[in-house]
């Protein structure tokens, strides 16, 4: 086993930080380290926190850190910040709101820049999560960039997805869109002391009910149960029920509603680990991750093996000797024949 991997498994914070840096930059022996760490992963619960910019994701993440630390759990945070398309830099400012935990040895906060990646995450995020899992984190909170309705990559990485909304930000319209319905396991209507919070909750309840009706009409399900507006009284029965998204009201700046939100998140984790439907969803998540790794590996292999031929194909397309579609087909055929 790689010496750095051994230190990570032993709980060495500096080793974990170094491993995260190697994986983020994809340099050195990062791949060997990840392979050595993988057998020691699979124990952490990952919670993805996403939503529109300004909804209060960072402050809510900070409050959840405090909640889980009071339970004696080791917490890791992966905070994604956008990269400037002009300078290539990133402020990495999300951790500023988490300074209360900066000196806590039971908290590991890692900021990542998107580096042009879409979907609210960064290419290395999944690798960083595995490193922190092997380090010994009980809970890993993944705070995405403030994203739009179709950027829901977090659902392919996190066990539980928390969508944060806030009244007065257009969420009553955004809630109608399908992306957020497909994404959320739990909703947090943050800044619930503002005017319009009741309306935001009602809109989300209606959206969930309508989503369940559409699911029944189509004769299939992506994991969301149907049509019950009284979410607090909905009971999950093992082996028979699908998951019904829940809604919590929070005021993260005051710490209000955090305990209730945590109960809802933990109920989803119990469903995920204790029902056949949850097991099927976890397997689908692993399959999607495997597909992503395979695509990356095939792409890198093809680009490396066909470097010269790709350049010649570009020249031929530029001279209009061949169309790009036929050129791509020829390159694929050449790669397969090797």
C-alpha positions in Angstrom: 0.0 0.0 0.0 1.1 3.5 -0.8 2.6 5.3 2.3 0.3 8.2 1.9 -2.8 6.0 1.7 -1.8 4.3 4.9 -1.6 7.6 6.7 -5.0 8.6 5.3 -6.6 5.4 6.6 -5.0 6.1 10.0 -6.8 9.4 10.2 -3.9 11.7 9.5 -5.4 15.1 8.5 -2.3 16.3 6.7 -2.1 13.2 4.7 -5.8 13.5 3.7 -5.2 17.1 2.7 -2.2 16.1 0.5 -4.1 13.2 -1.1 -7.0 15.6 -1.9 -4.6 18.0 -3.5 -3.0 15.2 -5.7 -6.4 14.0 -6.7 -7.7 17.5 -7.5 -4.7 18.3 -9.7 -4.5 14.7 -11.0 -0.8 14.6 -10.5 1.8 12.2 -9.0 0.6 8.8 -7.8 -3.0 9.9 -7.2 -4.5 7.0 -9.0 -2.5 4.5 -7.1 -3.6 6.2 -3.8 -7.2 6.1 -4.8 -7.0 2.4 -5.7 -5.4 1.6 -2.3 -8.1 3.6 -0.5 -11.1 2.2 -2.2 -11.4 -1.0 -0.1 -11.6 1.3 3.0 -14.5 3.4 1.6 -18.3 2.9 1.7 -18.8 3.7 5.3 -19.6 7.5 5.2 -23.0 9.0 4.5 -22.8 11.7 1.8 -25.3 14.5 1.8 -25.4 16.8 -1.3 -26.6 20.4 -0.6 -27.7 22.3 -3.7 -30.0 25.1 -4.7 -30.1 28.5 -6.3 -27.4 31.1 -5.5 -28.3 33.1 -2.4 -30.5 30.5 -0.8 -28.2 30.1 2.2 -26.5 26.8 1.4 -23.2 27.7 3.1 -24.8 28.9 6.3 -27.0 25.9 6.4 -24.0 23.6 5.8 -22.3 25.3 8.8 -25.3 24.6 11.0 -25.4 21.0 10.0 -21.7 20.6 10.8 -22.4 21.8 14.3 -25.4 19.5 14.6 -23.5 16.4 13.7 -20.4 17.4 15.8 -22.7 17.5 18.8 -23.6 13.9 18.1 -19.9 13.0 18.1 -19.6 12.4 14.4 -16.6 13.2 12.3 -17.7 15.6 9.5 -16.1 16.4 6.2 -17.2 19.2 3.9 -16.5 19.5 0.2 -17.4 23.0 -0.9 -17.5 23.7 -4.6 -16.9 27.3 -5.8 -17.1 28.6 -9.4 -14.1 29.3 -11.5 -13.8 32.6 -13.4 -14.0 32.0 -17.1 -11.7 35.0 -17.6 -8.9 34.5 -15.1 -9.3 30.8 -14.3 -9.2 31.7 -10.6 -11.7 31.0 -7.8 -12.3 32.8 -4.5 -13.1 29.6 -2.5 -15.1 31.7 -0.2 -17.7 29.2 1.1 -15.4 28.1 3.9 -15.5 31.7 5.3 -19.0 30.9 6.6 -17.6 27.8 8.4 -14.8 29.5 10.4 -16.3 28.3 13.7 -15.2 24.8 12.8 -11.8 25.6 11.3 -9.8 24.4 14.4 -12.0 21.4 15.2 -10.0 18.2 14.6 -13.2 16.4 13.9 -14.0 18.6 10.9 -12.3 18.5 7.5 -13.2 21.3 5.1 -12.0 21.1 1.5 -12.7 23.8 -1.1 -12.6 22.9 -4.8 -12.9 25.1 -7.9 -15.1 23.9 -10.7 -12.3 24.4 -13.3 -14.9 24.7 -16.0 -16.9 21.6 -15.0 -20.6 21.8 -15.4 -23.4 20.4 -13.2 -22.5 22.3 -10.0 -19.5 20.0 -9.2 -15.9 19.5 -10.2 -14.3 16.6 -12.0 -12.3 15.5 -8.9 -15.2 15.8 -6.4 -16.0 12.1 -6.4 -12.3 11.2 -5.7 -12.1 13.7 -2.9 -15.2 12.2 -1.3 -13.6 8.8 -1.4 -10.5 10.1 0.2 -12.5 11.7 3.1 -14.5 8.5 3.4 -11.3 6.5 3.9 -10.0 9.2 6.3 -12.8 8.3 8.6 -15.6 10.8 8.0 -19.0 9.7 9.3 -20.9 12.4 7.3 -19.6 14.1 4.2 -21.5 17.3 3.2 -21.1 18.3 -0.5 -22.1 21.9 -1.1 -22.4 22.5 -4.8 -22.1 25.8 -6.8 -25.4 27.6 -6.9 -27.0 25.9 -9.9 -29.9 26.0 -12.3 -32.7 23.5 -12.6 -31.0 21.1 -15.0 -27.7 20.9 -13.2 -28.3 18.0 -10.9 -25.0 16.0 -11.1 -25.0 15.9 -7.3 -27.7 13.2 -7.3 -25.2 10.8 -9.0 -22.7 11.3 -6.2 -24.5 11.9 -2.9 -26.6 9.4 -1.0 -29.1 12.1 0.0 -29.8 15.3 -1.9 -30.9 18.4 0.0 -32.3 21.2 -2.2 -32.3 24.6 -0.5 -34.9 27.2 -1.5 -35.7 30.6 -0.2 -38.9 32.7 -0.5 -38.9 35.8 -2.7 -36.3 34.4 -5.1 -38.6 33.1 -7.8 -38.6 29.6 -6.3 -42.4 29.5 -6.6 -41.9 29.5 -10.3 -38.7 27.4 -10.4 -40.3 24.7 -8.3 -42.5 23.8 -11.2 -39.6 22.7 -13.3 -38.8 19.0 -13.5 -35.1 19.2 -12.6 -35.6 20.1 -8.9 -38.3 17.4 -8.5 -36.0 14.7 -9.8 -33.2 16.0 -7.6 -34.5 16.5 -4.1 -34.8 13.9 -1.4 -35.4 16.7 1.2 -36.3 20.3 0.6 -35.2 23.1 3.0 -37.2 26.3 2.7 -34.5 28.5 4.2 -35.0 32.1 5.5 -38.4 30.9 6.5 -38.9 34.0 8.7 -39.4 36.0 5.5 -42.7 36.8 3.9 -43.7 34.2 1.3 -42.3 31.2 3.2 -45.8 29.6 3.6 -46.4 30.0 -0.1 -43.0 28.5 -1.0 -43.9 25.4 1.1 -47.3 25.1 -0.5 -45.8 25.3 -3.9 -43.3 22.6 -3.1 -46.1 20.4 -1.6 -48.1 20.8 -4.8 -45.2 20.0 -6.9 -44.5 16.8 -5.1 -48.1 15.8 -5.3 -48.3 16.5 -9.0 -45.0 14.6 -9.5 -46.5 11.6 -7.9 -49.6 11.8 -10.1 -47.4 11.9 -13.2 -45.4 8.9 -11.9 -48.6 6.9 -11.4 -50.0 7.8 -14.8 -46.8 6.8 -16.5 -46.7 3.5 -14.7 -43.2 3.8 -13.4 -41.2 5.5 -10.7 -37.8 7.2 -10.1 -38.1 6.8 -6.4 -40.7 9.4 -5.4 -44.0 8.3 -3.8 -47.2 10.1 -4.7 -49.7 12.7 -3.7 -49.6 13.2 0.1 -49.4 16.8 1.2 -49.0 16.1 4.9 -45.4 15.2 4.6 -44.7 15.1 8.3 -47.2 12.3 8.9 -46.0 10.2 5.9 -44.6 6.9 7.2 -42.0 4.8 5.4 -42.7 1.1 5.6 -39.8 -1.2 4.8 -40.0 -3.1 1.6 -43.1 -1.5 0.2 -42.8 2.3 0.2 -41.0 4.6 -2.1 -39.4 7.8 -0.8 -41.6 10.9 -0.5 -39.5 14.1 -0.5 -39.9 16.0 2.8 -39.9 19.7 3.4 -38.3 21.5 6.4 -38.5 25.2 7.3 -35.2 26.6 8.5 -33.7 30.0 9.4 -30.0 29.0 9.2 -28.7 32.3 10.5 -30.5 31.6 13.8 -30.1 27.9 13.8 -33.9 27.4 13.7 -35.2 24.1 12.2 -31.8 22.5 11.9 -32.7 19.6 14.2 -35.9 18.9 12.3 -34.1 19.1 9.0 -31.5 16.6 10.3 -34.3 14.1 11.3 -35.6 14.2 7.7 -32.2 13.7 6.2 -31.5 10.8 8.5 -34.9 9.3 7.7 -33.9 9.2 4.1 -30.6 7.5 4.9 -32.5 4.9 6.9 -34.8 4.3 3.9 -31.8 4.1 1.6 -30.1 1.5 3.7 -33.1 -0.4 4.9 -35.4 -1.0 2.0 -35.2 -2.9 -1.3 -36.0 0.3 -3.2 -33.2 2.1 -1.4 -30.8 -0.7 -2.3 -31.8 -0.5 -5.9 -31.1 3.2 -5.9 -27.7 2.7 -4.4 -26.8 0.2 -7.0 -28.0 2.6 -9.8 -25.8 5.3 -8.3 -22.8 2.9 -8.4 -23.6 2.0 -12.0 -23.7 5.6 -13.1 -20.3 6.2 -11.3 -18.8 3.2 -13.1 -20.1 4.5 -16.4 -18.5 7.9 -15.8 -15.1 6.3 -15.0 -15.3 4.1 -18.0 -16.1 7.1 -20.3 -13.1 9.0 -18.9 -10.8 6.0 -19.2 -11.9 5.3 -22.8 -11.6 8.9 -23.8 -8.1 9.2 -22.4 -7.0 6.0 -24.0 -8.4 7.0 -27.4 -6.9 10.4 -27.3 -3.5 9.0 -26.4 -3.5 6.3 -29.0 -4.9 8.3 -31.8 -3.2 11.6 -31.3 -1.5 11.8 -34.7 -4.5 10.4 -36.5 -6.8 13.0 -34.9 -4.6 15.8 -36.2 -4.7 14.4 -39.7 -8.4 14.0 -39.5 -8.8 17.7 -38.4 -6.7 18.7 -41.4 -8.8 16.6 -43.7 -12.0 18.1 -42.3 -10.6 21.6 -42.7 -9.9 20.9 -46.4 -13.5 19.5 -46.7 -12.1 16.2 -47.9 -14.2 14.4 -45.3 -17.1 15.4 -43.0 -16.5 15.3 -39.3 -19.0 12.5 -38.7 -17.3 10.1 -41.1 -13.9 11.2 -39.7 -15.1 10.3 -36.1 -16.4 7.0 -37.3 -13.0 6.2 -38.9 -11.2 7.1 -35.7 -13.4 4.9 -33.6 -12.8 2.0 -36.1 -9.1 2.6 -35.9 -9.1 2.6 -32.1 -11.1 -0.7 -32.0 -8.8 -2.4 -34.4 -5.8 -1.9 -32.0 
